Amino acid sequence: MKPNIFDISGAMSKHEDVLGIDIGVSSIKIAWVHKAAAGAEVKASAVKQVTRSETGNFIDSNTDFVAGIIKSYVKEINFPGKKAYLCISGPNIFVRRISLVSMPKDELQQAVKWAVRDQVSADLEKTIIDYQVLGEAKDSKGTVLINILAAIAGKRFVFECVDVIAKAGLNLSGISLFAFSLSDISKKNPIMAVLDIGAFKSEFILFNDSLPQFSRVLPGSGNEFTKTMTGALVSDKGKLELTYDEAEKLKIEVGIPDEGAPVVKQEISNAQFISMFRPVVEKLENDLRRSMEYCRAQLKLYVPKKIYVTGGGSLLKNLDKILEKDIGMEIAYFKDKESVIFDAAIAVAVDAARPIDLIPAEVRDARTRKLQRAYLRMVSVISFSVLFLAYLFMSMQVNGIQRQIKIANANYNAIQEVTVLKDKIDKRRFLLQQLGIGQHKVSSLLKALSKSTPAVIELDSFAKNSDSSISIKGTVAGIRPEVTLADFTKVMQETKVFDNIKIISLQKNTSQTAMSNFTIYCEVADK
C-alpha cells in the first residue's frame, strides 16, 4: 500500500477539527480534517461544480449563492467546528520568485511590492501581497540577496471570499495558495516537485529544503483536455460532435487509450482519441521540461526524479502513464488518484506552518479591534467581579471587626468595673491592716462611718495610735470645712461606736473647688 503523504504524525499537539476549502475557478472543494497527535484524518469531503463567469471568478459578487453551497455541505457532512482555511486560485492570482538586496525586515513589504509591479498584469493597489523568505545568497559580485516567493491576489476576490465564509457561519483563520499550503508536507519531502493540473490552468511547484523555491503557471488544463474533444469528428461511421458533458465523461472513462487497446467507443477510434489530446499534452510537457531546466540551470535547484500530480485535470485517464513515459519521471499522488481534486483543500487544512496569509489587513485590524473590545469587556467584568468580591470580603471583615470591637468594649467595661471593685476591696483591706483590730470591731466601725460620712468628706487613712486610739485622715470639700467637720464628728458620736472625738488638725483651703485636709482623733467605744 502506498503511503499517504497527508499523514503527518506528531505534527498536532491537540485535537482539532478544521475545514479546508478550495475555491477554484469552476468548483468548490471542501475537506473536513481531524487533527490529533497521531496524525491528520480526512473525515469527509465534498465538491460542487459551478458555472464559470466571464470574469473567471464564479463568485463574481454572488457571495450569497457560494455561501449557501458551503453552508449546505458543512451541514451535510456534520462538521462540528467553526474554523476554516481557504486555498484560492483564479485569473487574478499570481506567484512570483524575486531577489532583493538584503535589507531590514520592516522594509521588505514595500520592496516586494515594487519588485513585482512589472511581473504581474494587475493594478497592485487593488491586490493583496504576502511573501515567504526563502533564504539568502550572493550574486556573482558578492552582493547578498534575499530570495523571496511572493503571492499576489486580487483584493476584490479576496474580500468576496472573506464575505462568503462569514455568511456561511464559519470563522476564517487563513487564506493561502496551494504552493504555500504544502509546508508541513514538504517537511517529510524536503525536495519535492508538484504538478497541479487545474480546471483552467496548470502550475509547476518545486520544493528544495522544504521551501517552495519556484512556481510557474503552465499551459494545459482540465478544461483544455475537455474542449479539445468537443469539436466535430469524422469517422467511417459519419460525423460526430460531442457535448461538453459527454467529453468530460469520456475524458475520465476513456482518456488517452493505449495503442493497440480495444476500441472503447465505436464512433471514435483510439487514434482519434490520442490525436485529440496529444497537442495539449505535448504543450504541457514542453513547458514542464523548460521549467525544470530553468530551475536547474538558473536557480541551481535540485529537481527530483518523482513528481506529485494533483488537481482535477489530472483525472484524464492514462495521463500519468504518458507523462511518466515522456518526461522520464515517476508519477506519484499525495493520497491517491481518486482524491486529487481534494488535495488543495486537505493541504490547507493540514498545514500548520501557514507561511503566508492573504486575509486583508482591514479584516485583521477589525478582528483585532473586536478582540480588544471583547478583552476589555472581559477585563471589565472580571475587574467588577473582583472588586465586588473584595467589597463583600471587606464588608465581612469590617462587620467582624465591629463585632470584635463591641465585644472588646464590653470586656473593657467589665474589666473597669472589676478594677474599681478591686480598688475598693484593696482599700478596705488596707484600712483593716492599718487598724490592726478585730474583724468584728472593724465591721462595726466601717458601718458607722458609711452611715455618718457625708459626700463632701473622703476618708484617706486610718492609723492606730500607741494608746489604742485611732487617727482618721481625709479631705473635706467646701468653703466652710470646720462646720462640715463639726457636724461629722457630732454624727460619729451619735453612732456610739466612737468616743472622745476631736479634730486634731485642719489645713483649710477656701477655694470653691479645693479640698481641705484634716485629721480626727477618736477612740473606739467598748461594747
C-alpha positions as CSV (number, residue, x, y, z in Angstrom):
1,M,0.0,0.0,0.0
2,K,1.4,3.4,-1.0
3,P,2.0,5.9,1.8
4,N,-0.4,8.8,2.3
5,I,1.7,11.9,2.3
6,F,-1.0,13.8,4.3
7,D,-0.4,11.6,7.3
8,I,1.8,14.0,9.4
9,S,2.2,12.0,12.6
10,G,3.0,14.0,15.6
11,A,2.5,17.4,13.9
12,M,-0.5,18.3,16.0
13,S,-0.4,18.9,19.7
14,K,-4.1,18.9,20.3
15,H,-7.3,17.5,18.8
16,E,-8.9,19.9,16.4
17,D,-11.5,19.9,13.6
18,V,-10.6,22.1,10.7
19,L,-12.4,22.8,7.4
20,G,-10.2,23.2,4.3
21,I,-12.0,24.9,1.4
22,D,-10.5,25.1,-2.1
23,I,-12.2,27.9,-4.0
24,G,-11.2,27.4,-7.6
25,V,-12.3,28.9,-10.9
26,S,-15.2,26.5,-11.5
27,S,-15.7,24.5,-8.3
28,I,-15.7,24.4,-4.6
29,K,-13.9,21.6,-2.8
30,I,-14.4,21.0,1.0
31,A,-12.4,18.7,3.3
32,W,-13.1,18.1,6.9
33,V,-9.8,17.2,8.6
34,H,-9.5,16.0,12.2
35,K,-6.1,16.8,13.7
36,A,-4.6,14.7,16.5
37,A,-1.2,13.7,17.8
38,A,-1.4,10.5,15.8
39,G,-1.9,12.5,12.6
40,A,-4.4,14.1,10.3
41,E,-7.5,12.2,9.2
42,V,-9.9,13.3,6.5
43,K,-13.3,12.7,8.0
44,A,-15.4,13.9,5.0
45,S,-15.1,15.7,1.7
46,A,-17.4,17.2,-0.9
47,V,-17.2,19.0,-4.3
48,K,-19.6,21.3,-6.1
49,Q,-19.1,22.3,-9.7
50,V,-20.3,25.8,-10.6
51,T,-20.6,27.8,-13.8
52,R,-17.6,29.9,-14.6
53,S,-18.4,33.6,-15.2
54,E,-17.0,35.8,-17.9
55,T,-14.6,37.3,-15.4
56,G,-13.2,33.9,-14.5
57,N,-14.4,34.3,-10.9
58,F,-17.6,32.3,-10.3
59,I,-18.2,34.2,-7.1
60,D,-18.4,37.4,-9.1
61,S,-20.4,39.4,-6.4
62,N,-22.7,36.4,-5.9
63,T,-21.5,35.7,-2.3
64,D,-24.9,34.6,-1.0
65,F,-25.0,31.7,-3.6
66,V,-21.5,30.5,-2.8
67,A,-22.0,30.8,0.9
68,G,-25.2,28.8,0.6
69,I,-23.3,26.0,-1.1
70,I,-20.6,25.9,1.6
71,K,-23.2,26.1,4.4
72,S,-25.3,23.2,2.9
73,Y,-22.2,21.0,2.6
74,V,-21.0,21.8,6.1
75,K,-24.4,20.7,7.3
76,E,-24.4,17.6,5.1
77,I,-21.0,16.3,6.4
78,N,-21.9,17.3,10.1
79,F,-18.8,19.4,10.5
80,P,-18.6,20.0,14.3
81,G,-16.3,23.1,14.3
82,K,-16.1,26.6,13.0
83,K,-12.5,27.1,11.9
84,A,-11.9,27.3,8.2
85,Y,-8.9,27.8,6.0
86,L,-9.1,28.9,2.3
87,C,-7.0,27.9,-0.6
88,I,-7.8,30.1,-3.6
89,S,-7.0,30.2,-7.3
90,G,-8.2,32.2,-10.2
91,P,-7.2,34.6,-13.0
92,N,-6.0,37.3,-10.6
93,I,-3.8,35.0,-8.5
94,F,0.0,35.2,-9.1
95,V,3.1,33.6,-7.6
96,R,6.5,35.2,-8.4
97,R,10.0,34.5,-7.3
98,I,12.1,37.6,-6.8
99,S,15.5,38.5,-5.4
100,L,16.1,41.7,-3.4
101,V,19.2,43.2,-1.9
102,S,19.4,42.4,1.8
103,M,17.5,44.9,3.9
104,P,15.8,45.2,7.3
105,K,12.6,43.2,7.7
106,D,10.4,46.2,8.1
107,E,11.3,47.4,4.7
108,L,10.7,44.2,2.8
109,Q,6.9,44.5,2.4
110,Q,7.2,47.7,0.3
111,A,10.3,46.5,-1.5
112,V,8.4,43.3,-2.5
113,K,5.5,45.3,-3.9
114,W,7.8,47.4,-6.0
115,A,9.7,44.3,-7.2
116,V,6.6,42.5,-8.6
117,R,5.0,45.5,-10.2
118,D,6.4,44.7,-13.6
119,Q,5.8,40.9,-13.3
120,V,2.0,40.8,-13.0
121,S,-0.7,42.2,-15.1
122,A,-2.7,43.8,-12.3
123,D,-3.1,47.1,-10.5
124,L,-1.0,46.5,-7.4
125,E,-3.2,49.0,-5.5
126,K,-6.0,46.5,-6.0
127,T,-4.1,43.5,-4.8
128,I,-3.1,41.8,-1.6
129,I,0.6,40.7,-1.3
130,D,2.3,38.4,1.1
131,Y,5.5,36.5,0.8
132,Q,7.8,33.9,2.1
133,V,11.5,34.4,2.6
134,L,13.4,31.5,1.0
135,G,16.9,32.4,2.2
136,E,19.9,34.5,1.3
137,A,22.5,34.0,-1.4
138,K,25.3,36.0,-3.0
139,D,25.4,37.0,-6.7
140,S,28.4,37.0,-8.9
141,K,29.5,40.3,-7.5
142,G,29.3,39.1,-3.9
143,T,26.1,41.1,-3.1
144,V,23.9,39.5,-0.5
145,L,20.4,38.9,-2.0
146,I,17.2,37.8,-0.3
147,N,15.3,35.2,-2.3
148,I,11.5,35.6,-1.9
149,L,8.4,33.8,-3.2
150,A,5.6,36.3,-3.4
151,A,1.8,35.7,-3.5
152,I,-0.4,38.3,-5.2
153,A,-4.2,38.1,-5.2
154,G,-6.9,40.4,-6.4
155,K,-8.3,42.3,-3.5
156,R,-11.9,42.2,-4.6
157,F,-11.9,38.4,-5.0
158,V,-10.2,38.0,-1.6
159,F,-12.8,40.2,0.1
160,E,-15.6,38.3,-1.6
161,C,-14.1,35.1,-0.2
162,V,-14.0,36.6,3.3
163,D,-17.6,37.6,2.9
164,V,-18.6,34.1,1.7
165,I,-17.0,32.4,4.7
166,A,-18.7,34.8,7.1
167,K,-22.1,34.3,5.5
168,A,-21.5,30.5,5.7
169,G,-21.3,30.9,9.5
170,L,-17.6,29.9,9.7
171,N,-14.5,31.6,11.3
172,L,-11.9,32.3,8.6
173,S,-8.5,31.6,10.1
174,G,-6.3,32.0,7.0
175,I,-6.1,32.3,3.2
176,S,-3.3,30.7,1.2
177,L,-2.3,29.5,-2.2
178,F,-1.6,25.8,-3.0
179,A,2.1,26.3,-3.3
180,F,2.3,27.7,0.2
181,S,-0.1,25.2,1.7
182,L,2.4,22.3,1.4
183,S,4.8,23.5,4.1
184,D,4.1,20.6,6.5
185,I,4.0,18.0,3.7
186,S,7.4,19.3,2.4
187,K,9.0,18.6,5.8
188,K,8.6,14.9,5.0
189,N,9.7,15.6,1.4
190,P,12.3,18.4,1.5
191,I,12.9,18.1,-2.2
192,M,9.6,17.7,-4.0
193,A,8.2,18.6,-7.4
194,V,4.4,19.1,-7.8
195,L,2.3,19.4,-11.0
196,D,-1.1,20.9,-10.2
197,I,-3.4,20.4,-13.3
198,G,-6.5,22.5,-12.5
199,A,-9.6,23.2,-14.4
200,F,-8.3,26.3,-16.2
201,K,-4.5,26.3,-15.6
202,S,-1.7,24.1,-14.5
203,E,1.1,25.0,-12.1
204,F,4.6,23.6,-11.5
205,I,5.9,23.9,-8.0
206,L,9.4,22.9,-6.9
207,F,10.4,22.5,-3.2
208,N,14.0,22.5,-2.0
209,D,14.9,22.5,1.7
210,S,11.2,22.2,2.4
211,L,10.5,25.6,0.9
212,P,8.6,26.4,-2.3
213,Q,11.5,27.7,-4.3
214,F,9.7,28.1,-7.6
215,S,6.2,28.3,-9.1
216,R,5.1,28.7,-12.7
217,V,1.8,28.6,-14.5
218,L,1.9,26.2,-17.4
219,P,-0.3,25.7,-20.5
220,G,-2.6,22.7,-20.5
221,S,-5.5,22.2,-18.1
222,G,-8.5,20.0,-17.5
223,N,-10.8,22.4,-19.4
224,E,-8.4,22.3,-22.4
225,F,-8.5,18.5,-22.4
226,T,-12.3,18.5,-22.4
227,K,-12.7,21.2,-25.0
228,T,-10.3,19.5,-27.5
229,M,-12.9,16.7,-27.7
230,T,-15.9,18.9,-28.4
231,G,-15.1,19.7,-32.0
232,A,-16.6,17.9,-35.0
233,L,-15.1,14.4,-35.5
234,V,-15.4,12.5,-38.8
235,S,-15.1,8.7,-38.9
236,D,-16.2,5.9,-41.1
237,K,-19.3,5.9,-39.0
238,G,-20.0,9.5,-40.0
239,K,-19.7,12.9,-38.4
240,L,-19.9,13.2,-34.6
241,E,-19.9,16.2,-32.3
242,L,-19.7,15.7,-28.5
243,T,-21.2,18.0,-25.9
244,Y,-19.0,19.4,-23.1
245,D,-20.6,16.9,-20.6
246,E,-20.1,14.0,-22.9
247,A,-16.5,15.0,-23.5
248,E,-15.9,15.4,-19.8
249,K,-17.2,11.9,-19.1
250,L,-15.1,10.3,-21.9
251,K,-12.0,12.2,-20.6
252,I,-12.2,10.4,-17.3
253,E,-13.6,7.0,-18.5
254,V,-11.5,6.6,-21.7
255,G,-8.9,9.3,-21.6
256,I,-5.8,8.6,-23.7
257,P,-6.1,4.9,-24.7
258,D,-3.0,2.7,-25.1
259,E,-2.0,2.0,-28.7
260,G,-3.4,-1.3,-29.8
261,A,-6.0,-1.3,-27.0
262,P,-9.6,-2.3,-27.9
263,V,-11.8,0.4,-29.3
264,V,-13.8,1.8,-26.3
265,K,-16.2,3.9,-28.3
266,Q,-17.2,2.7,-31.7
267,E,-17.8,6.1,-33.2
268,I,-14.3,7.3,-32.2
269,S,-11.1,5.3,-32.9
270,N,-8.3,5.1,-30.4
271,A,-6.1,7.0,-32.8
272,Q,-8.6,9.9,-32.8
273,F,-8.6,10.0,-29.0
274,I,-4.8,10.1,-29.0
275,S,-4.6,12.8,-31.7
276,M,-7.1,15.0,-29.9
277,F,-5.2,15.0,-26.6
278,R,-1.7,14.9,-27.9
279,P,-1.2,18.7,-28.7
280,V,-2.4,19.8,-25.2
281,V,-0.3,17.1,-23.5
282,E,2.8,18.0,-25.5
283,K,2.4,21.7,-24.8
284,L,2.2,20.9,-21.1
285,E,5.2,18.6,-21.2
286,N,7.4,21.0,-23.1
287,D,6.7,23.9,-20.6
288,L,7.2,21.5,-17.7
289,R,10.6,20.5,-19.1
290,R,11.6,24.1,-19.7
291,S,10.6,25.0,-16.1
292,M,12.6,22.2,-14.6
293,E,15.7,23.1,-16.7
294,Y,15.4,26.7,-15.7
295,C,15.4,25.6,-12.0
296,R,18.5,23.5,-12.6
297,A,20.5,25.9,-14.7
298,Q,19.4,29.4,-13.4
299,L,18.3,28.8,-9.8
300,K,20.7,26.0,-9.1
301,L,17.9,23.9,-7.6
302,Y,17.7,20.2,-7.4
303,V,14.8,18.6,-9.4
304,P,13.8,15.1,-8.1
305,K,13.0,12.1,-10.2
306,K,9.5,12.0,-8.9
307,I,6.7,14.5,-9.4
308,Y,3.4,14.6,-7.5
309,V,0.4,15.1,-9.8
310,T,-2.7,16.7,-8.4
311,G,-5.8,18.7,-9.5
312,G,-9.0,17.7,-11.2
313,G,-7.3,17.9,-14.7
314,S,-5.0,15.0,-13.8
315,L,-8.1,12.7,-13.8
316,L,-7.6,12.4,-17.6
317,K,-7.2,8.6,-17.9
318,N,-3.7,7.4,-18.6
319,L,-2.2,10.9,-18.4
320,D,0.1,9.7,-15.7
321,K,1.4,7.0,-17.9
322,I,2.0,9.4,-20.8
323,L,3.8,11.9,-18.5
324,E,5.9,9.2,-16.9
325,K,7.0,7.9,-20.3
326,D,7.6,11.2,-22.0
327,I,9.4,13.2,-19.2
328,G,11.1,10.3,-17.6
329,M,9.8,10.9,-14.1
330,E,8.0,8.8,-11.6
331,I,4.4,10.0,-11.2
332,A,3.0,9.9,-7.6
333,Y,-0.1,11.2,-5.8
334,F,-0.3,12.8,-2.4
335,K,-3.1,10.4,-1.3
336,D,-4.5,8.6,-4.2
337,K,-5.6,9.4,-7.8
338,E,-9.3,9.3,-6.9
339,S,-8.9,12.1,-4.3
340,V,-6.7,14.5,-6.3
341,I,-9.5,17.1,-6.5
342,F,-9.4,17.5,-2.7
343,D,-5.6,17.8,-2.3
344,A,-5.6,21.6,-2.0
345,A,-8.5,21.6,0.5
346,I,-6.8,18.9,2.6
347,A,-3.4,20.6,2.3
348,V,-4.6,24.0,3.5
349,A,-6.4,22.3,6.4
350,V,-3.5,20.2,7.5
351,D,-0.8,22.9,7.1
352,A,0.3,24.3,10.5
353,A,3.2,26.5,9.3
354,R,1.0,29.0,7.4
355,P,3.9,30.8,5.8
356,I,1.6,33.4,4.2
357,D,-1.9,34.7,4.9
358,L,-3.8,36.8,2.4
359,I,-6.5,37.8,4.8
360,P,-6.8,41.6,4.2
361,A,-5.2,43.9,6.8
362,E,-8.5,45.7,7.1
363,V,-10.1,42.4,8.2
364,R,-7.3,41.5,10.6
365,D,-7.5,45.0,12.1
366,A,-11.2,44.8,12.5
367,R,-10.8,41.4,14.2
368,T,-8.1,42.8,16.4
369,R,-10.4,45.7,17.5
370,K,-13.2,43.2,18.1
371,L,-10.9,41.0,20.2
372,Q,-9.7,44.1,22.1
373,R,-13.3,45.2,22.8
374,A,-14.1,41.7,23.9
375,Y,-11.0,41.6,26.0
376,L,-11.8,45.0,27.6
377,R,-15.4,43.8,28.3
378,M,-14.0,40.6,29.8
379,V,-11.5,42.6,31.9
380,S,-14.2,45.0,33.0
381,V,-16.5,42.1,34.0
382,I,-13.6,40.4,35.8
383,S,-12.5,43.6,37.5
384,F,-16.0,44.4,38.6
385,S,-16.4,40.8,39.9
386,V,-13.1,41.0,41.8
387,L,-14.0,44.4,43.2
388,F,-17.4,43.2,44.2
389,L,-16.0,40.1,45.9
390,A,-13.3,42.3,47.5
391,Y,-16.1,44.6,48.8
392,L,-18.1,41.6,50.1
393,F,-14.9,40.2,51.8
394,M,-14.0,43.6,53.2
395,S,-17.6,44.2,54.4
396,M,-17.5,40.8,56.1
397,Q,-14.1,41.7,57.7
398,V,-15.4,45.2,58.8
399,N,-18.5,43.6,60.3
400,G,-16.3,41.0,62.1
401,I,-14.0,43.8,63.3
402,Q,-17.0,45.8,64.6
403,R,-18.3,42.7,66.4
404,Q,-14.9,42.2,67.9
405,I,-14.7,45.9,68.9
406,K,-18.1,45.6,70.6
407,I,-17.1,42.5,72.4
408,A,-13.8,44.2,73.4
409,N,-15.6,47.3,74.7
410,A,-17.9,45.1,76.7
411,N,-14.9,43.3,78.1
412,Y,-13.1,46.6,78.8
413,N,-16.1,47.9,80.7
414,A,-16.3,44.7,82.7
415,I,-12.6,45.0,83.4
416,Q,-13.1,48.6,84.5
417,E,-15.9,47.6,86.9
418,V,-13.8,44.8,88.2
419,T,-10.8,47.2,88.6
420,V,-13.0,49.7,90.6
421,L,-14.3,46.9,92.8
422,K,-10.8,45.6,93.3
423,D,-9.6,49.1,94.3
424,K,-12.4,49.3,96.9
425,I,-11.5,45.9,98.2
426,D,-7.8,46.7,98.3
427,K,-8.6,50.0,100.1
428,R,-10.8,48.2,102.7
429,R,-8.1,45.6,103.1
430,F,-5.5,48.3,103.6
431,L,-7.7,50.0,106.2
432,L,-8.1,46.8,108.0
433,Q,-4.4,46.3,108.1
434,Q,-3.9,49.8,109.4
435,L,-6.3,49.5,112.2
436,G,-5.0,46.2,113.5
437,I,-8.2,45.5,115.4
438,G,-10.5,42.6,115.3
439,Q,-12.7,41.9,112.4
440,H,-15.9,42.4,114.3
441,K,-15.0,45.9,115.6
442,V,-13.8,46.9,112.1
443,S,-17.1,45.9,110.6
444,S,-19.0,48.0,113.2
445,L,-16.6,50.9,112.7
446,L,-17.0,50.8,108.9
447,K,-20.8,50.6,109.1
448,A,-20.9,53.5,111.4
449,L,-18.6,55.6,109.2
450,S,-20.5,54.7,106.0
451,K,-23.7,56.0,107.6
452,S,-22.2,59.1,109.1
453,T,-19.7,60.2,106.4
454,P,-21.2,62.9,104.1
455,A,-20.4,63.0,100.4
456,V,-18.1,66.0,100.8
457,I,-15.8,64.1,103.1
458,E,-13.4,61.5,101.7
459,L,-11.5,59.3,104.3
460,D,-8.0,58.6,103.2
461,S,-6.4,56.6,106.0
462,F,-6.7,55.1,109.5
463,A,-3.9,54.7,112.0
464,K,-3.9,53.0,115.4
465,N,-2.1,55.1,117.9
466,S,0.0,53.7,120.8
467,D,-2.8,54.4,123.2
468,S,-5.2,52.3,121.1
469,S,-6.9,55.4,119.8
470,I,-7.5,55.9,116.1
471,S,-6.3,58.8,113.9
472,I,-8.5,59.3,110.8
473,K,-7.1,61.4,107.9
474,G,-9.1,62.7,105.0
475,T,-10.3,65.6,102.9
476,V,-13.3,67.8,103.1
477,A,-14.8,70.0,100.3
478,G,-16.4,73.4,100.7
479,I,-15.6,76.9,101.9
480,R,-16.5,76.1,105.5
481,P,-14.8,72.8,106.2
482,E,-14.8,73.4,110.1
483,V,-18.6,73.4,110.1
484,T,-18.8,70.3,108.0
485,L,-16.2,68.5,110.2
486,A,-18.1,69.6,113.4
487,D,-21.3,68.1,112.0
488,F,-19.4,65.0,111.0
489,T,-17.9,64.4,114.5
490,K,-21.3,65.0,116.1
491,V,-22.8,62.3,113.9
492,M,-19.9,60.0,114.7
493,Q,-20.5,60.5,118.4
494,E,-24.2,59.6,118.0
495,T,-23.3,56.2,116.5
496,K,-21.9,55.2,119.9
497,V,-19.1,53.4,118.0
498,F,-16.7,56.2,118.5
499,D,-15.9,58.1,121.7
500,N,-13.8,61.1,122.7
501,I,-13.8,62.5,119.1
502,K,-11.5,65.5,118.5
503,I,-10.5,67.5,115.4
504,I,-6.6,67.5,115.7
505,S,-5.8,69.5,112.6
506,L,-7.4,71.3,109.7
507,Q,-5.5,72.7,106.7
508,K,-8.1,75.0,105.5
509,N,-8.5,75.9,101.7
510,T,-11.2,78.5,101.0
511,S,-11.2,77.8,97.2
512,Q,-14.6,76.7,95.9
513,T,-13.2,73.6,94.3
514,A,-10.2,72.9,96.6
515,M,-10.1,70.2,99.3
516,S,-9.1,70.8,102.9
517,N,-7.0,68.2,104.7
518,F,-8.0,67.1,108.2
519,T,-7.0,64.7,111.0
520,I,-9.5,63.4,113.5
521,Y,-8.7,61.7,116.8
522,C,-11.1,59.2,118.3
523,E,-11.4,56.1,120.4
524,V,-13.4,53.0,119.7
525,A,-16.1,52.6,122.3
526,D,-16.2,49.4,124.2
527,K,-19.4,47.5,123.8
